[in-house]
Amino acid sequence: MKRLTSLLDFSNPIIILYLVMAALFIVLIVVVPTFHTMQNFNNLLLRNVPLLCVCLGQMIVLLAAGIDLTVGPVLALATAIASELMGHGIAFGIVVVLMAGVLVGVINGLGVTKAKINPFVMTMAMGAIVSGVTLYIRPRAGGYIPKSFAHTVLAHWGQVPVVPLVIIISVIIAGYILLYNTTYGRHLYATGGNEEAARLAGIKTDVTTILAYVISTVLASVAGLYMCARIESGDPFIGDPFVLDSIGAVVIGGTALTGGRGTLWGTLFGVIVFGMLGNVFNFLGLSINWQYVLRGLIVIGVVGGASAWGKS
């Protein structure tokens, strides 16, 4: 009952934001006939695959009371490496991409846990380093992605994008199992909720945190592999929107920036909302610069509203 009352409390700025978005979507469904077509649904599905991967990783790091600002740079790095190496073998390119993701995650985790560097500072600095490496490998969009890889990743059955749908379902199932059916998931929530108490309870909090960063960067690498299949090239700037969108989507889904609180289903809701934003902006005919402005304002509203509501 208390949960229902909080959902109906219109003094909550996030609830107001939900209602505004819902009203906007309803108007578009009524006014724009193509908004609810199968083609548009497929487009939304294709766009949400990388966002879901990145958001799940970001959520896991936030649950550990951290933050990962390298998700966008790692995604771009994945496209650069893939476009450079897949000509020598698809499997070889995939392995190197995933290894690069693991390496960045380990460095992030060690910096936060062992060097005691603030997660924001650590991942921001590491993001700059990764972006520099990406630009060295791929100064501009280009490179080679085998068509067989692209066709496999984006395979359709009729009008249904089968493989992207399988990826989404697999990520959701894996996330559910990890968070709710493993010892690691329990340790993750405990570490983010109260690290000192978790340590006294025998939880290896440093290992838990490091693994959270590794999972995040590996998922960002997977998102990068998917994106390079979509664009059939590498792009050093393709990951830029994902940092802001992942934080906004995860927070709008109810994950606390202070750690220890959040659900997979809330994150999934946030992904759907942010995934549809670009679609809505395009239907409204907004230029890319105004899209960035509005996304930034929405994230400020969501994070600021969540902080204010949490203190009230």
N, C-alpha and C positions, 0 to 999 in steps of 0.2 A: 504493500500500500504506500509506504514511504517512497519507494522507487517510482510508482505511478504519479504521486504528487509532485515529485521533482521534475518529471518529464512534462507535466502540465503547468509548471511554474513559469509564467511568461516574463518574470524578472530575470530569468537566466538568459544572458545574451546569446549563448550557443543555441538554445531552443528557438530563439527568434531567427537566428541565421538558418536553421533547419527549415523553418516555416517559409522564409523568403525563397529559399532554393526550391522547395517543394512547389510553391505557387508558380515560380518561374518555369519549372519543368511542365506543370499542368498546362500553362498558357501555351508553351511551345508545342505540346502534343495536339492541342486544339487548333492552333493557328497554322502550324507548319506540318503539312501532311507527311513529308518525308522523314520527320523526326522519329516516328515509330515504325519505320519500315525495316525489313530484314537486313537490307544493305547497311542502314545506319547502326543496327544492332551489331552486325559483324564488325563494323568499324570501331565501335566502342569496345568490343571484346578484344580486338587486336591491339588497341591502345592500352588496355588495362593489364595486359600480361606483364610487361616490364615494370609498371607501376606497382603491381601487387608484389612482385618479387622484392623490389627495393623497399616497399613499405613494411613487409614482414621482417626484413632485416633491421630496419630502423626501429620497429617496435621492440624487437628483442633487445637491442642496445638500450633503448629508453627504459625498458623494464629493469635493466641492471643499473639504472640511474646514470646512464651516460648519454652521449649523442654522437651520431656519425655523420660528419660533413664530407666524408670521402666517397659517399655512395655515387654521386654524380660523376666525379673524376674517375672513379674505378669503372663505372659503366662505359665512359668514353675510352678509357684505356683498353678495355676488353675489345671494343670495335677496332681500335688501332692495331692491337696485336693480331686479332683474327684476320684483318684485311692484309696484314703483312705476311702471316705464316700459313694461312690455309691453302695457299698455292702449293705448299710442300706437303700437304696432307691435312684433311679435315680434323682427324683425331688428334694430330700433333698440335694444331692450332687451339683446339678446345682445351687440351691438357695444360698448355702454357698459360692460357687465359685464366683457368681456374687456379693454377699455381700462383699466378700474380695476385689474384684476389686473396688467397690464403696469406701470402707474404705481407700485403698491406694490412690485413686484419690483425696479424700477429704483432706487427710493429705498433699499430694503434693500441692494441691491448696492453703490450708491454710498457708503452709510454704512459698509459693511464694508471696501470697498477704498480709497476716497479719504479718508474721515474716520478710518479705522483704528479704528472702534468694534467692540468684541467682538461677534461674530455673535449670541450669546445675548442680550446687552443690547440690541443694535440691533433685533432682530426682536421681542423682548419689548415694547420701548417702541412700536415701530411697530404691533404687535398691539393695544396699548391704544388708540392713535390710531384705528386702523381700527374697533375695537369702538365707540368713541365716535361716529364718523361713522355707523356702522350703526344705533345706537340713535337718532340724530337723524333718520335717514330712516325707520326702522321701530321705534318704541319698544316695540311688542309684535307678536306674530304676527298676520299679516293681509295685506291687499293683494289684488291681482288677478293671477292667472296664467291666461292663456287655456287653455281646455280642449283646444283643438286642439294646443297646444304640449305639454301634459301627455300627451295620448293618443299623440302622435307619439313622444315620448321613451320612453314605457313600452309601445310597441306589442308585442302578442303575436301569435304564429301558433299557434293552438291553445293548448296549455299552455306553450309555449316563449316566453319574453320575448325576442323577436328583436332589437329595437333595443338593449336593455341588453347582450345578448350581443355584438352588433356593436361596441358601444363598448368593451367589455373587450378583444376581439380587436384592435381598432384601436390601443388604448393600448399593448398588449403589443408589437405589431409596430412601432409608432412608437418605443417605448422601446428595442427591440432594435436597430433601425436607427441611432438616435441614439448609443447607447452603444458599439456594436461595429462600425459600418460608416461612421462619419464621422470626420473630423479632429477635430471638436469633442469627440467621445467620448474619443479618445486624449488630447487636451489636458486634459480634465476629470480623468481618472485621474492624469495627470502632475502637475497643479496640486495636487490633494489629497495626493498621495504626498510631494511635496517641492516647495513653491512656488518656493523660490529656485533650485533646479536647473532647474525648468521655465522660469523666467524667463531664466536664462542660456542655455537651449537655444533661445530665441527665441519662446517661447509668450507670448502676451498674457494673462497670468494674471488681470489685473483684468477684462478683457472676458469671459474664461471664467467667472469667479465671478459677475459681474453677470448674465450670461445664465442661469446656473444658478438664481439667485433669480427671474428673470423666468419661466422655465419652471415653477418651483414654484408661483408665485402664479397663473399662467394656468391650470395644471392644477387648482388649488384653486377657481378661478372656474368652470371646467367642471364640477367636482363640485358647486358651488353651483347651477348651472343645472339639473343633474340632480335635486338635492334639492328645488328649488322645484317641479319638475314632479311629484315624488312627493307632496309635501304640498299642492300647489296654493296656495301662499301664501309670504310671506316670513317669516323667523323670525330675530331677532337673536341667539339663543342656540343655534341648531342646529349651529354649528360647534365648540362647546366640546369634545366628546369626540375630535375628529379630531387635535388637536395631540398628545395623549398616545398615541393609538392609532397614529398614523403613525410616531412615533419608535420605539415598541415593536415594531411590525410590521417596520420596516426593519432594526432591530438584531437582532431574533430571526432575520431572514433572512440575517444574516452581514455586513451593512454596518458598517464600522468608524466609530466616532464621531470618530476622528482623521483620517479622510479617506483617499482613494486606494484603498480596498478595498471591494468589494461587487459583487453580481451581480443582474441582473434576475430570475433564477429564484429566488434566495433571497428577494428582496422579494415575489415572487408567493406563495411559501410562507408568508411572514409575514402577508400579507394574508388568505390562506385561514384561517390559525390565528386571527387576531384577528377576522376576519369571523364565524367560527363561535363565538367566545366568547360574544357576545351571544345567539346562538341557544341555546347550552348553558345559559347563565344563566337564560334564560326557561323552558326545559324543567325546570330545577331549582327554579323558582319563587322565585328570588332577587329581592328588592326592588331598586329602582334604586340606592339608597344603598350597598347591599352590592356591587352590580355595579361601582360606581366604586371602592370600596375594593379589590376583588380585581384590577381592571385596574391600579390603581396599584401594588399589590404585585407583580404579574406584570412590569410594566415595570421596577421596582426590581430584581427578581430577574434579569431578562434583562440589563439594562445592567450591574449589579454583577457578575453572573456572567461576562459577556463581558470586562469590565475585568480581573477577577481571573485569568481563564483566559489572557488575553493577556499578563499579566506572569509567568505561571508557566513 
